[in-house]
């Protein structure tokens, strides 16, 4: 997330940006960018009942998923993609 995205999400959630980053973000593996946390099952921390809590202000990390990037667990984290993936 960019600093602007973190600030927009925090404002949307009526939170201080520092509280938001503490509760909902972490540094990525390169320790250079903030990313949203995952639930223990790998799904996004902002998903509640399969609905995005921050859809109106979602960061690029979310806007680019799954077309711009995927993880090995993408199909598990986003079951709707199974219908778009060829069956092998």
C-alpha positions as CSV (number, residue, x, y, z in Angstrom):
1,X,0.0,0.0,0.0
2,X,1.1,3.5,-0.6
3,X,0.9,6.0,2.3
4,X,-2.1,7.6,0.5
5,X,-3.9,4.3,0.3
6,X,-3.3,3.6,4.0
7,X,-4.6,7.0,4.9
8,X,-7.7,6.6,2.7
9,X,-8.5,3.2,4.2
10,X,-7.9,4.5,7.8
11,X,-10.3,7.4,7.1
12,X,-12.9,5.1,5.6
13,X,-12.7,2.9,8.7
14,X,-12.8,6.0,10.9
15,X,-9.4,5.1,12.4
16,X,-6.1,6.8,12.9
17,X,-3.7,5.7,10.2
18,X,-1.2,4.4,12.8
19,X,-4.0,2.3,14.5
20,X,-5.0,1.0,11.0
21,X,-1.5,0.0,10.1
22,X,-0.9,-1.6,13.5
23,X,-4.2,-3.6,13.3
24,X,-4.5,-4.4,9.6
25,X,-1.2,-4.2,7.8
26,X,2.4,-5.6,7.9
27,X,5.6,-5.1,5.9
28,X,5.9,-7.4,2.9
29,X,8.7,-10.0,2.6
30,X,11.1,-7.4,1.3
31,X,10.2,-5.1,4.3
32,X,9.7,-2.2,1.9
33,X,5.9,-2.0,1.5
34,X,2.9,-2.3,3.7
35,X,0.4,-5.0,2.7
36,X,-2.9,-6.0,4.2
37,X,-2.9,-8.8,6.7
38,X,-4.3,-12.2,6.0
39,X,-6.7,-14.3,8.1
40,X,-5.2,-17.6,9.2
41,X,-6.8,-19.3,6.2
42,X,-5.0,-16.9,3.8
43,X,-8.0,-14.8,2.9
44,X,-7.8,-11.0,3.3
45,X,-8.3,-9.4,6.7
46,X,-10.8,-7.1,5.1
47,X,-13.1,-9.9,4.0
48,X,-16.2,-10.4,6.1
49,X,-18.7,-13.0,4.9
50,X,-16.9,-12.9,1.6
51,X,-17.6,-9.2,1.2
52,X,-14.8,-6.6,1.2
53,X,-15.1,-4.1,4.0
54,X,-13.1,-1.5,2.1
55,X,-14.2,-2.0,-1.5
56,X,-14.7,1.8,-2.0
57,X,-11.1,2.5,-1.1
58,X,-9.3,-0.7,-1.8
59,X,-5.6,-0.4,-2.5
60,X,-3.8,-1.3,-5.7
61,X,-2.8,-4.6,-4.0
62,X,-6.5,-5.5,-4.2
63,X,-7.3,-3.9,-7.5
64,X,-4.6,-5.9,-9.2
65,X,-5.6,-9.3,-7.7
66,X,-5.8,-11.8,-9.3
67,X,-4.9,-10.5,-12.8
68,X,-1.7,-8.6,-11.7
69,X,-0.4,-11.1,-9.2
70,X,-1.2,-14.4,-7.6
71,X,0.2,-16.6,-4.9
72,X,0.4,-20.4,-4.9
73,X,-2.7,-20.3,-2.6
74,X,-4.7,-18.0,-4.9
75,X,-7.4,-20.6,-5.7
76,X,-7.8,-21.5,-2.0
77,X,-8.0,-17.8,-1.0
78,X,-10.4,-16.9,-3.9
79,X,-12.6,-19.9,-4.8
80,X,-14.5,-17.9,-7.5
81,X,-11.3,-18.2,-9.6
82,X,-11.9,-21.9,-9.9
83,X,-14.6,-21.3,-12.5
84,X,-12.1,-19.2,-14.6
85,X,-9.2,-21.6,-14.3
86,X,-9.0,-24.5,-16.8
87,X,-9.7,-27.8,-15.2
88,X,-6.8,-30.2,-15.5
